Structures are given as C-alpha cells and as structure tokens.
C-alpha cells in the first residue's frame, strides 16, 4: 500500500515538473507569489509545488473595437467607432514583467486602454467644430497614437494601428448638415449657371459687334466703290461731251444739237426704267428753250473748265 502511494506521489511530482508554453506566448513563473522567471514557447521544466505559472501572456497582435461619443467645440455630439490594434512590445523580461504586474488583471488593462483612447479623441474633438470633424480622421488618428504610445510603452504594449471606422452625428445635426450641403450645391449650381449665361451673352454680343463691324466695313467699301464709279462715269461723260462739242465746232455745226440729243435720250431712259405709270414733262416751246439754254450753259462751263485746265 505504501509503495502504491509512493508511485502516485512520484507521478504527480513528475507531472508538476513540466510546463508547456504555446507558440507566440510566454509564461510568468512565481515562487510563493514573487516573480521568478519567464518560460519560453515549448516544453519547460519547473520546480513542482514551488514554482507556479502566474500568467500566460500572448505576444501576438490583438484588437479591440471601441464605441463612444464626443462633443465638438460648437456643442455637437459625435459618435465614434474605432478599431484598436496593439501587441506586447517585445518578449524581453522587463517588458513581460510590466505586462504581467502593472494591472491587477487583463480586464483592468482593457478598461484603462479604452478610456485612454476615448479621452484622447474627446480632447481632440473638443477643440474642433462639427464641420471640420469629417475631414480630420487622419489627424485624429495621429493625435491619439502620439498620446497613447507613451502610456502603452510604460505598460509594456505597443500601439500598432488605430482606425476610426465610423463618424456620425445626431440625427438632427445630420439633417441640418444635409440641408447645408444641399444649399451649397444649389448656390454652386446657380453660380455656374450665371457664369454660363454671362459667357453666352458676352459671346453673342461679341458676334453681333463683329457682324455690325463687318457690315459697316462692307457698306463703306461699297460706298467708296460707288463713288469712284460715279466719278469715273462723270469723267467719261465730260470727255465725251467735250470731244463731241469740239468735233461739231470743227464741222461748223451747232453744238446745241448734241444737247438736244442728250436731253431726248435722257427722257427715253427715264420712260423705259421708271416705275411709275405717268410722268410729266414741260413740252412747251418756252420749256424746251429753257432746258436748251440750261444745257448750253452747262456745256459752256464744261468747255471753259477744260480750256482753263489745258491753259494751266
């Protein structure tokens, strides 16, 4: 009977002399409650009934999701959802001791970590206005990481990443922000429409001005050409009349015959090209003589001008 008890005691002693530690984990040993040493992953030997495993600490990355509320400078409530990724800084003995003994238990550490992150974000948000929050996710993350890195290092942890996944306001604030966005969009659309109308009107005015200028230039050129044509016509008529008058004088004929012929030719042209149904001419002897005298006077003046011109 005694031998059987000895065998059982030996088995318990043998089993208590070994401890298995999983990969990515370290175990903290204590002797009667005082820190002794660290066990690394694998099969380890310990003093049975004297050394005991105080805690097993994971060296792997760990994550926690946080949800809380903050208040902006202009008293708007902002709801945050954030994901925190952290891990033990390293497997050094001092780091592991900090992780194992800084907090009473893991629950206390998680509560402190969550409240510290919330406090950092709330302190940052309290200095900003609601219109700025949505565009400051990156700045919020950097501010929290800078503030938390030092605290986590004292506890033996390292903050790997902080992601602010969701930022929302109260329903009333969201409705007012939607109205502001809609009003700004309508304002921008009205400004764009006004600019487009201004450009259209400006281009139309420029085109109308160019058309008027081109038409004026064309009319001016046409008037110049018409004037030149009339002057050329008068010049040719004067030359023809002078030549005819000189020829009749050399032939001892009365030059009034030419004038009479021109007068009758003019009447013919008027009657053929006029648009009216009736024309009145003074066909009396006195009227004919008066017209003849006027034509002769015009002819005499033309000859005088040509003679004066040739004398010069």
Secondary structure, DSSP 8 states (H G I E B T S, - for coil): -HHHHHHHHHHHHHHTTEEEE-TTEEEEEEETTEEEEEE-SEEEE--TTTEEEEEEEE-S-EEEEEEEEEE-TTS-EEEEEEEEEEEES-S-HHHHHHHHHSSSSHHHHHHHHHHHHHHHHHHHHTTS-HHHHTT-HHHHHHHHHHHHHHHHHHHTEEEEEEEEEEEEE-HHHHHHHHHHHHHHHHHHHHHHHHHHHHHHHHHHHHHHHHHHHHHHHHHHHHHHHHHHHHHHHHHHHHHHHHHHHHHHHHTT--THHHHHHHHHHHHHHHHHH--SS------SHHHHHHHHHHHHHHHHHHHHHHHHHHH-
